[in-house]
Amino acid sequence: MPSNVASTPNHPSAATDADELARRNQFLLSLGARVRALRARRGLTRKAVAQAAGVSERHLANLELGTGNASVLVLLDVANALQCTLAEIVGDVTTSTPEWLMLRELLTPLDEGALARVRQSASQTLGMAQDPEARWRRIALIGLRGAGKTTLGERLAAALGCPFTELSHEVEELAGCRLSEIQALYGLNAYRRYEQRALKQTIENHDAVVIATPGGLVSDPTAFNQLLCHCTTIWLQASPEDHMGRVMAQGDTRPMQASPEAMEDLKSILAGRAAFYRKAQFTLNTSQQPLDDTFEKLLAIVQQHVST
């Protein structure tokens, strides 16, 4: 017999649906307010913007009132008519104040190298980055699973006479459950918060340490900035085939069992993160060479460039 529980106002699912509707309505109201403010700032009439955007004046009015759910393409046309970015309409934080907008204008023409120098300078100015000597004593290994972060990290820590930390284990300690359970029970955002806390505690608790980081840490700007400011980073680079082969050699065949396109997925992940991994101060290719040779090269990097 069908249940009517889900439609009961006092049922949790009904409350959740109401909360979601309220959240969406608030987004539309805020979006409309931003369009009105941008139009006023430009000194344009609603009719002029509607004509330039190729939409009806009524459609634009509904959008400004928060009652119109416009498509992305319509929003793009409205942004062009207002001579602003789509981000300014949608509500990106970097468009929220005049200072943010002026910073965007200054930074937009810069290439990746210049942006990196600005970021590093800002970190120093704001007191977020430690001096190089302090960073050199903390070595953070980054890269995808199967790059050799744990194996090489343990050996490096032993050679340097400092602790080794597997950051994933620290996350599990904080959460009191396994990584898969954190994401299943609490979601990705909660996992990222645990990861940030674990990294912060590791940095605070160790003046000298070798850290093996989770492969996805670089996709979290907060954690990755923290890592770059307080640690010397080394990207352990490997081919997708080596990544997959090493994971399976450890007895974990889940990637291939879960999806016949696992290798293509892995290649896509690696391609998507490569630009972030390249932010590391050093890169070491761990593919197609014996483990001992790879370790000697890693130790040489640390002894030549890092050790004090």
Order of alpha helices (4+ residues) and beta strands (2+ residues): alpha-alpha-alpha-alpha-alpha-alpha-alpha-alpha-beta-alpha-beta-alpha-alpha-alpha-beta-alpha-beta-alpha-alpha-alpha-beta-alpha
